[in-house]
Amino acid sequence: MTKEILLRLIIYPFYALLFYGFWQMTFESANRAIDIYDTKAKLVGPIGLIFSLIYPVTDILIGLKKLFKKK
């Protein structure tokens, strides 16, 4: 139990940082000097947003399922 909580305290901020980085790539990448980087960012950013949300959302849903199953 404690091991799982410590692991989540490390992993969730990491995924939040990834989400922030991909958010910057997707919506605020217009200040790039070279156009090719902007195009790559527009392609990779939304995919990264999806992947950075998969683990935290599924982990929360599984935790809620276990919580309601106990009651």
C-alpha beads as a LAMMPS data file, in Angstrom:
LAMMPS data file: protein, C-alpha beads

71 atoms
70 bonds

1 atom types
1 bond types

-500.0 500.0 xlo xhi
-500.0 500.0 ylo yhi
-500.0 500.0 zlo zhi

Masses

1 110.0

Atoms # bond

1 1 1 0.000 0.000 0.000
2 1 1 2.725 2.490 0.969
3 1 1 4.814 1.460 -2.022
4 1 1 1.915 2.233 -4.372
5 1 1 1.377 5.673 -2.835
6 1 1 5.074 6.560 -3.072
7 1 1 5.145 5.399 -6.669
8 1 1 2.157 7.608 -7.497
9 1 1 3.789 10.585 -5.783
10 1 1 6.666 10.217 -8.238
11 1 1 4.782 9.232 -11.380
12 1 1 1.916 11.756 -11.312
13 1 1 4.173 14.850 -11.286
14 1 1 6.193 13.283 -14.116
15 1 1 3.054 12.842 -16.210
16 1 1 1.939 16.366 -15.315
17 1 1 5.271 17.660 -16.593
18 1 1 4.877 15.642 -19.789
19 1 1 1.343 16.978 -20.229
20 1 1 2.565 20.551 -19.777
21 1 1 5.345 20.040 -22.312
22 1 1 3.018 18.572 -24.905
23 1 1 0.493 21.335 -24.201
24 1 1 3.202 23.894 -24.937
25 1 1 4.106 22.062 -28.136
26 1 1 0.506 21.949 -29.309
27 1 1 -0.899 25.345 -28.440
28 1 1 2.029 27.681 -27.822
29 1 1 4.634 26.652 -30.357
30 1 1 4.230 29.686 -32.647
31 1 1 7.367 31.361 -31.266
32 1 1 9.696 28.814 -32.926
33 1 1 12.266 30.294 -35.297
34 1 1 12.185 27.467 -37.835
35 1 1 8.912 26.380 -39.429
36 1 1 9.732 22.646 -39.447
37 1 1 9.780 22.560 -35.641
38 1 1 6.337 24.122 -35.552
39 1 1 4.992 21.483 -37.939
40 1 1 6.511 18.649 -35.908
41 1 1 5.116 20.139 -32.728
42 1 1 1.631 20.342 -34.214
43 1 1 1.823 16.665 -35.173
44 1 1 3.486 15.237 -32.058
45 1 1 1.811 17.484 -29.467
46 1 1 -1.751 16.087 -29.593
47 1 1 -0.481 12.499 -29.635
48 1 1 1.669 13.246 -26.601
49 1 1 -1.293 14.832 -24.809
50 1 1 -3.278 11.635 -25.253
51 1 1 -0.427 9.379 -24.115
52 1 1 0.365 11.565 -21.103
53 1 1 -3.225 11.191 -19.888
54 1 1 -3.652 7.448 -20.401
55 1 1 -1.892 6.212 -17.249
56 1 1 -3.215 8.757 -14.720
57 1 1 -6.811 8.504 -15.938
58 1 1 -6.854 4.692 -16.011
59 1 1 -5.166 4.554 -12.598
60 1 1 -7.794 6.853 -11.101
61 1 1 -10.638 4.883 -12.726
62 1 1 -9.256 1.582 -11.409
63 1 1 -8.891 3.112 -7.928
64 1 1 -12.480 4.364 -7.994
65 1 1 -13.706 0.964 -9.191
66 1 1 -11.906 -0.731 -6.277
67 1 1 -13.280 1.848 -3.844
68 1 1 -16.875 1.341 -4.898
69 1 1 -16.452 -2.438 -5.112
70 1 1 -15.470 -2.585 -1.423
71 1 1 -18.689 -0.892 -0.318

Bonds

1 1 1 2
2 1 2 3
3 1 3 4
4 1 4 5
5 1 5 6
6 1 6 7
7 1 7 8
8 1 8 9
9 1 9 10
10 1 10 11
11 1 11 12
12 1 12 13
13 1 13 14
14 1 14 15
15 1 15 16
16 1 16 17
17 1 17 18
18 1 18 19
19 1 19 20
20 1 20 21
21 1 21 22
22 1 22 23
23 1 23 24
24 1 24 25
25 1 25 26
26 1 26 27
27 1 27 28
28 1 28 29
29 1 29 30
30 1 30 31
31 1 31 32
32 1 32 33
33 1 33 34
34 1 34 35
35 1 35 36
36 1 36 37
37 1 37 38
38 1 38 39
39 1 39 40
40 1 40 41
41 1 41 42
42 1 42 43
43 1 43 44
44 1 44 45
45 1 45 46
46 1 46 47
47 1 47 48
48 1 48 49
49 1 49 50
50 1 50 51
51 1 51 52
52 1 52 53
53 1 53 54
54 1 54 55
55 1 55 56
56 1 56 57
57 1 57 58
58 1 58 59
59 1 59 60
60 1 60 61
61 1 61 62
62 1 62 63
63 1 63 64
64 1 64 65
65 1 65 66
66 1 66 67
67 1 67 68
68 1 68 69
69 1 69 70
70 1 70 71
